[in-house]
Amino acid sequence: MKLIIQPGDGTAPLVKAIKKAKKSVELVIFRFDQAEIEKALIDAVERGVFVHALIAFTNRGGEETLRKLEMRFLAKGITVARTAADLVRYHGKMMLVDRKELFILAYNFTHLDTGRSRSFGIATKNRELVQEGGRLFDCDTKRQVYKPQCARFIVSPANARQQLAAFIKGAKRELLIYDLKISDRAMLRVLEERFRAGVQIRVIGEVTRNKELPVHRLQGLRLHTRLIIRDRKSVFLGSQSLRKLELDERREVGIIVGGTKVVSPLIAVFKQDWRTSVPRNPEHRQVTSQVREKAARKVAKAVTKKLPVAPVIKQMVQVMDKQANFPVRHKTIKKAVEAEVKSALKKAVKKAATRVVNKSAGDEL
């Protein structure tokens, strides 16, 4: 299993796979403007590889470009099919090589997505996932009804809502999420329930009607991925956001996988993006600040209550008895010193506690 990270990896992983193809290359296209991939596909046809492109019947503002792409492909011997019009949009991004390797992408075959956007892809040779990808491709090219047979292969609207809800509900400790816009009410309820149950949740993207979840806006890059890392052990990656439209009315494709080779680098990228991003919800910052202050006060109170100040006071009074030229009122001195010591200690404890709580609140995941 291989992870593709954008920007950075560019078109190389896909071009390399196409060049190695011996029998077939099948891909689903929503947007396409990368000449190097087009050339690799044409070269494959010329050496006898069957290349089959399933092209979306529409996309926002790019139908003319899609129709021109179809004509260019047909002229070069690439077999072209067009998606049906039964769903609002066919937005999945997928490629199969020799029916032995499956690429699931969160990005399109465009320079904008690979060069200036944060996105990811996964290449897998897992037999079950490859076969399911082939089944979906066959159904959509032949305009037949697709019925899912693999719980880890996530397809909207066939099984995405059920499987993604179950995936999120299974979180015990942490959810790290990239999502352009989480707005589906049922999914929001699941996320909020997990958050209240103590699961740490971080979202890079946008969440509507949100007063609880910590959400950051990605800085320096365009966000174009949908990804959920659960408990640092498993990952959902796909083309569907947690939005009603993308769960119920569009063709979207994703997979759930695990393994440190994929999960560890994704966590590292998320941590870096979280540190350099900006909080979207100032109300969450205010709540977090209040929580930190409350925690600091509790810690200070607990520590100062148990402070062994008596020995210190006794020594100070003894010194003052010897050096002072006036009667020393022990109770007054004791109260004054206790107050000063406790005040100084409270400040120190509060500062230290705030730093610790601040750190655990997500500044360093």
C-alpha positions in Angstrom: 0.0 0.0 0.0 1.3 3.4 -1.0 0.4 6.9 0.2 0.4 9.9 -2.2 0.8 13.3 -0.7 -0.1 16.6 -2.6 1.5 18.9 -3.2 4.8 17.1 -3.6 4.3 13.8 -5.3 2.6 15.3 -8.3 1.7 13.1 -11.3 4.7 10.8 -10.9 2.9 7.9 -9.1 0.1 7.7 -11.7 2.4 8.1 -14.7 4.7 5.4 -13.3 1.8 3.0 -12.8 0.4 3.7 -16.3 3.8 3.0 -17.9 4.0 -0.4 -16.1 0.5 -1.4 -17.2 0.5 -4.6 -19.3 -3.2 -5.2 -20.1 -5.5 -2.4 -19.0 -5.8 1.1 -17.5 -9.3 2.2 -16.3 -9.9 5.6 -14.8 -12.7 7.8 -13.7 -12.3 11.5 -14.7 -14.1 14.5 -13.2 -11.5 17.2 -14.1 -8.4 16.7 -16.3 -5.7 19.0 -17.6 -2.4 17.2 -17.1 -0.7 16.6 -20.3 1.9 14.2 -18.8 -0.9 11.8 -17.8 -2.6 12.2 -21.1 0.6 11.3 -22.9 1.2 8.3 -20.7 -2.3 7.0 -21.5 -1.7 7.5 -25.3 1.6 5.7 -25.1 -0.1 2.8 -23.3 -2.6 2.4 -26.1 0.2 2.4 -28.6 1.9 -0.5 -26.9 -1.3 -2.5 -26.9 -2.8 -1.7 -23.5 -6.6 -1.3 -23.3 -7.3 2.2 -21.9 -10.9 2.9 -20.8 -11.9 6.3 -19.5 -15.2 7.0 -17.7 -15.7 10.7 -17.9 -18.3 12.7 -15.9 -21.3 13.9 -17.8 -20.9 17.2 -16.1 -18.9 19.3 -13.7 -19.2 22.9 -12.6 -18.1 25.2 -15.5 -16.1 22.5 -17.3 -18.5 20.6 -19.6 -16.9 22.0 -22.7 -13.5 20.9 -21.5 -14.7 17.4 -20.8 -16.2 17.0 -24.3 -13.0 18.1 -25.9 -11.1 15.6 -23.7 -13.5 12.9 -24.9 -12.7 13.8 -28.6 -9.0 13.8 -28.0 -9.1 10.4 -26.3 -11.2 8.8 -29.0 -8.9 10.1 -31.7 -6.0 8.4 -30.0 -7.7 5.0 -29.5 -8.8 5.4 -25.9 -12.2 3.9 -25.2 -14.5 6.5 -23.7 -17.7 6.1 -21.7 -19.8 8.9 -20.1 -21.4 8.6 -16.7 -25.1 8.5 -16.4 -27.2 11.5 -15.4 -29.1 9.7 -12.6 -27.1 11.3 -9.9 -26.4 15.0 -9.3 -22.7 14.5 -10.0 -20.1 11.8 -10.6 -17.3 13.1 -8.5 -15.2 10.0 -7.6 -11.5 9.8 -8.5 -10.2 6.3 -9.2 -7.8 4.4 -11.4 -7.3 0.6 -11.9 -4.2 -0.9 -13.5 -4.4 -4.4 -14.9 -7.1 -5.0 -12.3 -4.3 -5.6 -9.9 -3.7 -2.2 -8.4 -6.3 0.4 -7.3 -5.7 4.1 -6.9 -8.3 6.0 -4.8 -7.7 9.8 -5.0 -9.1 12.8 -3.2 -7.7 15.0 -6.0 -8.5 15.5 -9.6 -6.1 15.1 -12.6 -5.4 18.8 -12.5 -2.3 21.0 -11.9 -4.4 23.0 -9.3 -5.0 19.9 -7.3 -1.6 18.4 -7.4 0.5 21.6 -7.3 -1.3 24.0 -5.0 -3.7 21.9 -2.9 -3.4 19.7 0.1 -4.7 16.4 -0.9 -3.9 12.7 -0.8 -4.3 9.4 -2.6 -3.8 5.7 -1.8 -2.6 2.9 -4.1 -3.4 -0.6 -3.0 -3.1 -4.1 -4.3 -5.5 -5.5 -1.7 -7.4 -8.1 -3.7 -10.8 -7.4 -2.1 -10.5 -3.6 -2.6 -9.2 -4.0 -6.2 -12.1 -6.3 -7.1 -14.7 -3.9 -5.6 -13.2 -1.0 -7.5 -13.5 -3.1 -10.7 -17.1 -3.9 -9.9 -18.0 -0.2 -9.4 -16.2 0.7 -12.7 -18.1 -1.9 -14.6 -21.4 -0.9 -13.1 -20.9 2.8 -13.8 -19.6 2.3 -17.4 -22.5 0.0 -18.2 -25.0 2.2 -16.2 -26.0 -0.7 -14.0 -27.0 -0.5 -10.3 -24.0 -0.9 -8.0 -24.5 -3.0 -4.9 -21.6 -2.8 -2.4 -20.0 -6.0 -1.2 -17.1 -4.6 0.7 -17.5 -2.5 3.9 -14.1 -0.9 3.5 -14.9 0.4 0.0 -17.0 3.5 0.5 -19.4 4.6 -2.2 -22.0 7.3 -2.2 -24.9 7.0 -2.2 -24.6 3.2 -1.8 -23.1 2.7 1.6 -21.2 5.9 2.5 -23.5 7.2 5.1 -23.7 4.0 7.1 -20.1 3.0 6.9 -18.7 6.5 7.7 -21.1 6.9 10.6 -19.9 3.5 12.0 -16.3 4.5 11.4 -16.6 7.7 13.4 -18.6 6.0 16.2 -15.8 3.5 16.5 -13.4 6.3 17.7 -12.2 5.7 21.3 -9.5 8.4 21.6 -9.0 10.7 18.6 -10.3 11.9 15.2 -8.2 14.0 13.0 -10.2 15.3 10.0 -9.7 17.1 6.8 -13.0 18.2 5.3 -14.0 21.1 3.1 -17.4 21.4 4.8 -19.0 19.2 7.4 -22.7 20.0 7.4 -24.8 16.8 7.5 -26.8 17.0 10.7 -26.7 13.2 11.4 -22.9 13.2 11.0 -22.5 16.3 13.2 -24.5 14.6 15.9 -22.2 11.6 15.8 -19.1 13.8 16.0 -20.5 15.9 18.8 -21.4 12.7 20.8 -17.9 11.4 20.4 -16.5 14.8 21.4 -18.6 14.9 24.6 -17.5 11.3 25.3 -14.0 12.5 25.6 -12.7 11.8 22.1 -10.2 14.5 20.9 -11.4 15.9 17.6 -9.5 18.3 15.3 -10.9 19.5 12.0 -9.0 21.3 9.3 -11.7 22.8 7.0 -15.2 24.0 7.9 -18.0 22.8 10.2 -21.4 24.4 10.0 -23.5 25.2 13.1 -20.6 24.3 15.3 -19.9 25.6 18.8 -18.0 22.7 20.2 -15.5 21.2 17.8 -12.1 22.8 17.3 -11.8 23.8 13.6 -8.9 25.4 11.8 -8.7 27.0 8.4 -5.8 25.7 6.3 -3.2 28.4 5.5 -0.9 28.6 2.5 -2.6 25.8 0.5 -6.0 25.2 -1.1 -7.8 22.4 0.8 -9.0 19.6 -1.5 -9.1 16.4 0.4 -11.5 14.4 2.6 -9.7 12.4 5.2 -10.4 11.0 8.7 -7.7 9.5 10.9 -9.2 7.4 13.7 -7.2 6.6 16.8 -4.0 6.8 14.8 -4.7 3.3 13.5 -7.0 3.5 10.5 -7.9 6.1 7.8 -10.8 7.0 5.6 -9.7 8.7 2.4 -12.1 9.6 -0.4 -13.9 12.2 -2.4 -17.0 12.7 -0.2 -17.3 15.3 2.5 -19.7 14.8 5.4 -22.4 16.7 3.6 -25.9 15.4 2.7 -25.4 16.0 -1.0 -22.2 14.1 -1.2 -23.4 11.3 1.0 -26.8 10.8 -0.6 -27.0 12.3 -4.1 -23.6 12.1 -5.8 -21.2 9.3 -6.9 -18.3 9.6 -4.5 -15.7 7.0 -3.8 -13.3 6.3 -0.9 -11.7 3.5 1.1 -10.9 2.7 4.8 -7.4 1.3 5.3 -4.8 0.9 8.1 -1.1 0.4 8.7 1.7 2.6 9.9 3.1 3.1 6.4 0.0 5.1 5.5 -1.2 6.4 8.9 2.1 7.7 10.4 2.9 10.1 7.5 -0.7 11.3 7.4 -0.5 12.2 11.1 2.8 14.1 10.5 1.2 16.1 7.7 -1.9 16.9 9.7 0.1 18.0 12.7 2.1 20.4 10.6 -1.0 21.8 8.9 -2.8 22.2 12.3 0.1 24.2 13.7 0.3 26.5 10.7 -3.5 26.9 10.3 -5.8 29.5 11.9 -8.8 28.8 14.3 -12.1 29.3 12.6 -14.3 29.6 15.7 -13.2 32.3 18.2 -15.9 31.1 20.6 -14.0 27.8 20.9 -10.9 29.7 21.8 -12.8 31.6 24.5 -14.2 28.3 25.9 -10.8 26.7 25.8 -9.3 29.7 27.6 -11.9 29.4 30.3 -11.2 25.7 30.7 -7.5 26.4 31.1 -8.1 29.1 33.7 -10.4 26.8 35.7 -7.9 23.9 35.6 -5.1 26.2 36.7 -7.1 27.5 39.7 -7.9 23.9 40.7 -4.3 22.9 40.6 -3.2 26.0 42.5 -5.8 25.5 45.2 -4.9 21.8 45.6 -1.2 22.5 45.9 -1.3 25.5 48.2 -3.8 23.8 50.5 -1.2 21.1 51.3 1.8 23.3 51.4 4.1 22.6 54.5 4.5 26.3 55.3 4.7 25.8 59.1 8.5 25.0 59.2 9.3 28.0 57.0 7.2 30.3 59.2 8.9 29.0 62.4 12.4 29.6 61.1 11.5 33.2 59.9 9.9 34.0 63.3 13.0 32.8 65.2 15.3 34.9 63.0 13.1 38.0 63.6 13.0 37.3 67.4 16.7 37.6 67.5 17.2 40.6 65.2 14.1 42.8 65.9 14.0 45.6 68.5 10.3 45.2 69.1 7.9 42.4 70.2 7.1 40.0 67.4 3.4 39.0 67.0 3.8 35.5 65.7 0.3 35.1 64.4 0.4 38.3 62.4 3.7 37.4 60.8 2.6 33.9 60.1 -0.6 35.1 58.3 1.4 37.7 56.2 4.0 35.2 55.1 1.5 32.5 54.3 -0.5 35.0 52.2 2.6 36.1 50.2 3.9 32.5 49.7 0.5 31.3 48.6 0.1 34.2 46.2 3.5 33.7 44.6 2.9 30.0 44.3 -0.6 30.4 42.8 0.9 32.5 40.0 3.6 30.0 39.3 1.3 27.0 39.4 -1.3 28.9 37.2 1.3 29.7 34.6 2.6 26.1 34.6 -0.8 24.5 34.5 -2.0 26.8 31.7 1.1 25.9 29.7 0.3 22.1 30.1 -3.4 22.5 29.3 -2.5 24.7 26.4 -0.2 22.0 25.0 -2.8 19.2 25.4 -5.5 21.4 23.8 -4.0 20.7 20.3 -1.1 23.1 19.8 1.0 19.9 19.7 -1.1 16.9 18.7 
